[in-house]
């Protein structure tokens, strides 16, 4: 092989290397695989302090706004968000990462539920938007379906024609009530020592001496078990502030007062018709209440003071139908 031929081959090699490098650079720019392993909500995490999160699904829009150390829900009269559930979302912000990029095809967006959410829109996903303290948008990510193995989600940045698979839990219930601070009540059934019912100006009271005894009203045994069971776990479906609730709209009013052996008084005023049941809750200490009761009231009164709660019909009917007169 002559020296001239060697130089020609060398020149072709140089050109080949040049084109290969150019191709890699072009591919790198067009296919940003550098996102692999990158946080999905990178701007949110970098900002540290966020003021608002909006979750938009085909069913609802839920707006969370920061208020000191709490998160409030705009669509529920700025009532308090479920701390545990919202913290799971915050954890996703800090841990969910891009795993791999998929070849983009517009038809994939509907199939993978990655279209922008719109009411009853087929193929719409769930859009999560985050904002800083000045109201500037940080991240906007659409969460779609899970993959066949149910261990990753299909996601895409809302402003880009990209489809990725990503990890993360993304527990995102579409009902607003699921995001409210729940439950309203969670009391053991054996802590109550007295119950009173007031309706139409008449009051009846039943008491017991210990957790294993029957409740007695004027010597007659009373069985308030169905009512007390509701206080062991009761949720709310909707919340309104006192400024936006009108008691006069409801023809019936009933007051149920439960007291506990350690001195907590739990007053439930219910306003209802044949369909909707709303309650107002007041916590107060009895004369011989314990220090633990006073601490409980101090820590939990904010959840009830100034709020009305719509409760499920099954619970409302239980309260409405119970009678000791």
C-alpha positions as CSV (number, residue, x, y, z in Angstrom):
1,X,0.0,0.0,0.0
2,X,1.5,3.3,-1.1
3,X,1.9,6.4,1.1
4,X,-0.7,8.2,-1.0
5,X,-3.3,5.5,-0.3
6,X,-2.5,5.6,3.4
7,X,-3.1,9.4,3.4
8,X,-6.4,8.9,1.6
9,X,-7.7,6.3,4.1
10,X,-6.5,8.5,7.0
11,X,-8.5,11.4,5.5
12,X,-11.6,9.3,5.3
13,X,-11.2,8.1,8.9
14,X,-11.0,11.7,10.1
15,X,-14.1,12.6,8.1
16,X,-15.9,9.5,9.6
17,X,-15.0,10.5,13.1
18,X,-16.1,14.1,12.4
19,X,-19.5,12.9,11.1
20,X,-19.9,10.4,14.0
21,X,-19.2,13.1,16.6
22,X,-21.6,15.5,14.8
23,X,-24.2,12.8,14.8
24,X,-23.8,12.2,18.5
25,X,-24.1,15.9,19.2
26,X,-27.2,16.3,17.1
27,X,-28.8,13.3,18.6
28,X,-28.0,14.6,22.1
29,X,-29.6,17.9,21.3
30,X,-32.7,16.4,19.8
31,X,-33.1,13.5,22.3
32,X,-32.2,15.0,25.7
33,X,-31.5,11.7,27.4
34,X,-29.6,13.7,30.0
35,X,-32.9,13.9,31.8
36,X,-32.5,10.2,32.8
37,X,-32.3,10.1,36.5
38,X,-33.2,13.8,36.8
39,X,-35.9,14.9,39.2
40,X,-39.2,15.4,37.4
41,X,-40.0,18.5,39.6
42,X,-36.4,19.8,39.6
43,X,-37.4,23.5,39.6
44,X,-39.8,22.9,42.5
45,X,-37.1,21.2,44.6
46,X,-34.5,23.8,43.7
47,X,-36.8,26.6,44.8
48,X,-37.4,25.0,48.2
49,X,-40.2,27.3,49.2
50,X,-43.4,26.9,47.1
51,X,-46.6,28.8,47.6
52,X,-49.1,27.0,45.5
53,X,-49.8,23.6,43.9
54,X,-52.6,23.0,41.4
55,X,-53.8,19.5,40.5
56,X,-56.1,19.4,37.4
57,X,-57.8,16.3,36.3
58,X,-60.8,15.7,34.0
59,X,-62.9,15.5,37.1
60,X,-61.7,18.5,39.2
61,X,-59.2,21.3,39.8
62,X,-57.8,21.3,43.3
63,X,-55.7,24.3,44.4
64,X,-53.4,24.1,47.5
65,X,-52.1,27.3,48.9
66,X,-49.5,27.6,51.6
67,X,-50.4,29.3,54.9
68,X,-47.6,29.3,57.5
69,X,-47.0,25.6,58.2
70,X,-50.4,24.5,56.7
71,X,-51.8,23.9,53.3
72,X,-55.3,25.2,52.5
73,X,-57.7,24.1,49.7
74,X,-59.1,27.0,47.7
75,X,-62.1,24.9,46.4
76,X,-63.2,24.1,50.0
77,X,-63.3,27.6,51.3
78,X,-59.6,27.4,52.2
79,X,-60.1,24.5,54.7
80,X,-57.1,22.5,55.7
81,X,-55.5,19.9,53.5
82,X,-54.9,16.3,54.5
83,X,-51.4,16.5,55.9
84,X,-50.5,12.9,55.3
85,X,-51.7,12.8,51.8
86,X,-50.2,16.1,50.8
87,X,-46.9,15.1,52.3
88,X,-46.9,12.1,50.0
89,X,-47.1,14.4,47.1
90,X,-44.3,16.6,48.4
91,X,-42.2,13.5,48.8
92,X,-42.9,12.7,45.1
93,X,-41.6,16.1,44.2
94,X,-38.3,15.3,45.9
95,X,-37.9,11.7,44.8
96,X,-39.7,11.0,41.5
97,X,-37.2,10.8,38.6
98,X,-37.2,10.3,34.8
99,X,-36.2,6.7,34.0
100,X,-36.2,6.7,30.2
101,X,-37.5,8.5,27.2
102,X,-40.0,7.0,24.8
103,X,-40.1,7.6,21.0
104,X,-42.7,10.4,20.6
105,X,-45.8,9.9,18.6
106,X,-48.9,12.2,19.0
107,X,-51.2,9.2,19.0
108,X,-49.4,8.0,22.1
109,X,-50.7,10.9,24.2
110,X,-54.3,9.7,24.2
111,X,-53.3,6.1,24.6
112,X,-51.1,6.9,27.7
113,X,-53.5,9.5,29.1
114,X,-51.0,12.3,28.6
115,X,-53.3,14.9,26.9
116,X,-53.9,18.1,28.7
117,X,-56.8,17.6,31.2
118,X,-60.2,18.7,30.1
119,X,-63.6,17.7,31.5
120,X,-64.6,14.2,30.2
121,X,-61.8,14.3,27.7
122,X,-60.7,10.8,26.6
123,X,-57.0,10.3,27.1
124,X,-56.6,13.3,29.5
125,X,-54.0,13.0,32.2
126,X,-53.5,14.8,35.6
127,X,-51.6,18.0,35.4
128,X,-49.6,19.1,38.4
129,X,-48.4,22.7,38.5
130,X,-46.2,24.3,41.1
131,X,-45.5,27.9,41.9
132,X,-43.0,29.9,43.9
133,X,-43.8,32.6,46.5
134,X,-44.0,35.3,43.8
135,X,-46.6,33.3,41.8
136,X,-44.1,32.2,39.1
137,X,-44.7,28.7,37.6
138,X,-42.0,26.3,38.4
139,X,-43.0,22.9,37.0
140,X,-46.0,21.7,35.0
141,X,-46.0,17.9,34.6
142,X,-48.8,15.7,33.2
143,X,-49.0,12.3,35.0
144,X,-50.5,9.6,32.8
145,X,-51.1,5.8,33.1
146,X,-48.9,3.3,34.7
147,X,-46.9,0.9,32.6
148,X,-48.0,-2.8,32.3
149,X,-46.0,-3.8,35.4
150,X,-47.5,-1.0,37.4
151,X,-44.1,0.1,38.7
152,X,-43.6,3.3,36.6
153,X,-45.7,6.1,35.3
154,X,-45.8,7.7,31.8
155,X,-45.3,11.4,32.2
156,X,-44.5,14.4,30.1
157,X,-43.6,18.1,30.6
158,X,-46.8,20.0,29.7
159,X,-45.0,22.3,27.3
160,X,-43.0,19.7,25.4
161,X,-43.7,16.9,22.9
162,X,-41.9,14.3,25.0
163,X,-43.0,11.0,26.6
164,X,-41.1,9.6,29.5
165,X,-41.4,6.8,32.0
166,X,-40.8,7.9,35.6
167,X,-41.0,6.5,39.1
168,X,-43.0,7.9,42.0
169,X,-46.1,7.0,43.9
170,X,-48.4,9.8,42.7
171,X,-51.4,9.0,44.8
172,X,-53.8,11.5,43.3
173,X,-57.5,11.0,44.2
174,X,-59.8,13.1,42.0
175,X,-62.4,13.8,44.7
176,X,-61.8,17.0,46.6
177,X,-63.0,15.5,49.9
178,X,-60.2,13.0,49.8
179,X,-57.7,15.9,50.1
180,X,-59.4,17.4,53.2
181,X,-58.1,16.9,56.7
182,X,-59.8,13.7,57.6
183,X,-61.5,12.2,59.6
184,X,-63.6,14.6,61.6
185,X,-63.9,12.2,64.5
186,X,-61.8,9.2,65.5
187,X,-62.8,8.5,69.1
188,X,-62.7,5.0,70.8
189,X,-66.3,4.0,71.5
190,X,-65.6,3.2,75.2
191,X,-64.6,6.7,76.2
192,X,-68.1,8.2,76.2
193,X,-70.0,8.4,79.5
194,X,-73.0,10.5,78.6
195,X,-75.1,11.5,75.6
196,X,-77.8,14.1,75.2
197,X,-80.2,15.0,72.3
198,X,-81.9,18.3,71.9
199,X,-84.6,18.9,69.3
200,X,-87.7,21.1,69.1
201,X,-86.8,22.6,72.5
202,X,-86.7,19.2,74.3
203,X,-83.6,17.6,75.7
204,X,-83.1,14.0,76.8
205,X,-79.9,12.7,78.5
206,X,-78.5,9.2,79.1
207,X,-75.5,8.3,81.2
208,X,-73.4,5.3,82.2
209,X,-71.0,4.7,85.1
210,X,-68.3,2.8,83.2
211,X,-67.4,1.7,79.7
212,X,-69.1,-1.7,80.1
213,X,-72.4,-0.4,81.5
214,X,-75.6,0.4,79.6
215,X,-76.7,4.0,79.1
216,X,-79.7,4.9,81.3
217,X,-82.3,7.6,80.8
218,X,-84.7,8.0,83.7
219,X,-84.3,4.4,84.6
220,X,-84.7,3.1,81.0
221,X,-81.9,1.5,79.1
222,X,-80.8,3.5,76.0
223,X,-78.8,2.0,73.1
224,X,-76.9,4.9,71.4
225,X,-74.4,2.5,69.9
226,X,-75.3,3.4,66.3
227,X,-74.5,7.1,67.0
228,X,-71.4,6.5,69.0
229,X,-70.0,4.3,66.2
230,X,-70.2,7.2,63.9
231,X,-67.9,9.2,66.2
232,X,-65.3,6.5,66.0
233,X,-64.7,7.4,62.3
234,X,-66.6,10.1,60.5
235,X,-65.5,11.9,57.3
236,X,-66.8,15.1,55.6
237,X,-67.8,15.4,52.0
238,X,-67.6,19.2,51.8
239,X,-66.6,22.1,54.0
240,X,-68.0,25.7,54.1
241,X,-66.8,28.6,56.3
242,X,-69.3,30.2,58.7
243,X,-69.4,33.2,56.3
244,X,-70.8,31.0,53.5
245,X,-73.2,28.8,55.3
246,X,-76.8,29.7,56.1
247,X,-78.5,27.7,58.8
248,X,-81.9,29.1,57.9
249,X,-81.9,27.2,54.7
250,X,-82.4,23.9,56.5
251,X,-85.7,23.1,58.2
252,X,-84.4,20.8,60.8
253,X,-81.9,21.3,63.7
254,X,-80.7,18.7,66.1
255,X,-78.0,18.9,68.7
256,X,-76.1,15.9,70.0
257,X,-73.7,16.3,72.9
258,X,-71.3,13.5,73.9
259,X,-69.1,13.7,77.0
260,X,-66.1,11.5,77.8
261,X,-64.9,10.0,81.1
262,X,-61.9,12.3,81.1
263,X,-63.9,15.5,80.7
264,X,-64.2,16.3,77.0
265,X,-67.5,17.7,75.8
266,X,-68.2,17.2,72.1
267,X,-71.2,19.3,70.8
268,X,-72.5,18.5,67.3
269,X,-75.2,20.8,65.9
270,X,-76.8,19.3,62.8
271,X,-78.7,21.2,60.1
272,X,-80.5,19.1,57.6
273,X,-83.3,18.5,55.1
274,X,-84.2,15.2,53.4
275,X,-81.0,15.2,51.3
276,X,-78.2,17.1,52.9
277,X,-76.8,16.9,56.4
278,X,-74.4,19.5,57.7
279,X,-72.8,19.7,61.2
280,X,-71.1,22.3,63.3
281,X,-68.7,20.9,65.9
282,X,-67.6,22.5,69.2
283,X,-65.0,21.1,71.6
284,X,-65.2,22.3,75.3
285,X,-63.9,21.0,78.7
286,X,-66.1,19.7,81.4
287,X,-65.7,21.0,85.0
288,X,-63.3,18.2,85.9
289,X,-61.5,17.8,82.6
290,X,-57.9,16.5,82.6
291,X,-54.8,18.3,81.3
292,X,-54.8,16.0,78.4
293,X,-58.3,17.1,77.4
294,X,-57.3,20.8,77.6
295,X,-54.3,20.1,75.4
296,X,-56.4,18.2,72.9
297,X,-58.9,21.1,72.6
298,X,-56.0,23.6,72.2
299,X,-54.4,21.5,69.4
300,X,-57.6,20.6,67.5
301,X,-60.1,23.5,68.0
302,X,-58.8,25.2,64.8
303,X,-60.2,22.2,62.8
304,X,-63.8,23.0,63.9
305,X,-64.2,26.6,64.9
306,X,-65.9,28.6,62.2
307,X,-66.6,25.6,59.9
308,X,-69.6,23.6,58.7
309,X,-69.1,20.1,57.5
310,X,-71.3,18.1,55.1
311,X,-71.4,14.5,56.2
312,X,-72.4,11.3,54.3
313,X,-76.2,10.6,54.2
314,X,-75.8,7.3,56.0
315,X,-74.2,9.1,59.0
316,X,-76.7,12.0,58.8
317,X,-79.7,9.7,58.8
318,X,-78.3,7.8,61.8
319,X,-78.1,11.1,63.8
320,X,-81.4,12.4,62.5
321,X,-83.3,9.2,63.4
322,X,-81.9,8.6,66.8
323,X,-84.3,9.5,69.5
324,X,-84.4,9.2,73.4
325,X,-87.5,11.2,74.0
